[in-house]
Amino acid sequence: MKRDARGLEVTGAADAEIAAIDHFTEQLLGLGAETDAIMGAASASPDCPMIQAYAACTFVYTQSSAQAARALGLLQRARRRFRELTGRERIFVEAVEAGCRGDFERAITAYESIAQEWPRDVVAAKLAEFHFFQTGESARQLAFMRSVAPANRDHSHLLSMYAFALELCAKRDEAEEAARAAMRINPLTMWAQHCLAHVFAGQSRIAQGIAELQSYAEGWRGFGRYIQSHNWFHLATLYLAQLDFDRAREAFNSRVWGFLPDTAGELTDAVLLLWYLELAGMELDAEWRGIAPHARPYAHDRVFPFINAVAIYALARAGEQAEVDRAAAELERFAGRQSGRAARVWRDVGLPLVRGSAAFARRDYPLAAALLGPILNDAACAGGSDEQRGVFIQSNLVSLIRSQQKSQARRALDQYIGGRAVTPLERLWRDQI
Ligand SMILES: [Fe+2]
């Protein structure tokens, strides 16, 4: 049986199929612009189950249940030769299926079992990373990446995933060390540069972060659209920390938004950047009306609550209150039917997160603080990265300031800053209190 470049056996593959799989692996892990080439390979090689499964797994990233359903035909084709598949391939097909159905726990557990036996399966690790983003289980994510790192020391992208898991666990010095090690192997490791952006923000190294990310930015152009928007989103938030509204807005207009506006990744970056601009004190209007049509489908979906909150904030700021009310009522009914972990995610955290975001959007500050404040420590389970969830922390803080709850605001700000240096933006909030 043929093996791919990671040394993993692939059923039903000749040289062309192995080449397609290796190309996909490199594009997915490296955040390249050609991950979609696997769709053409899936049509050309209907009898290679792993190619079908790899094509199917691209739909996991849509963060949309309607789009994820489009993976099912590919997975059916992958299952036609299920009995012939290796153990790894069987688990992988089932994991992708679970991920597309929104059963993240099942998908993660499956990827964990692949990691144990086949730690060089970096595609499985990459998909697990995305589900960890949706479930907010950063400690489990770090354990996963730590377990596969020794078998992949040569692999800059895997190393960058290990670095990012460290960052999400607030081990930022170690994260930086691992990210820089990845960039020594390959300076154009996008995920390592991205990890550094998180580290710079998390350690208030604003001026250094701006200088360094700007020096990388020229190199972002040849990569996938998502990472271009997302890295620019991070750079723009550093501009904002310095109260440089002009450059943050310029980044929004020319680098973050308007390329693939219906994709969840770009939508999230755009909404969060505008939200952060507003938290820093800017008033925006026309931008929201441009975003709202793209946000609407995500407001009604049930993939993970973080994306609902993002979409609903955009709709509320665009003045679509009836749509917001409808989406929130639907969400409440759905949340009420959940049990176990889903009840915690959707009912206990997701619902107040969404309602609190909508309240902040319509300037109902007492309600926004009352809804957001109590759930901030648990908000990770609704999904999103540390820096993305910062909008909820800042919305609670600004709500406390604007509703004159000064002692709570002071406490919230101190807690948010923790041991790091105070940024000019945070100094502004401190002055307002
Ligand atoms: Fe990020």
Residues whose N, C-alpha, C, O or C-beta is under 5 A from the ligand:
A	BS01	LIG	S385
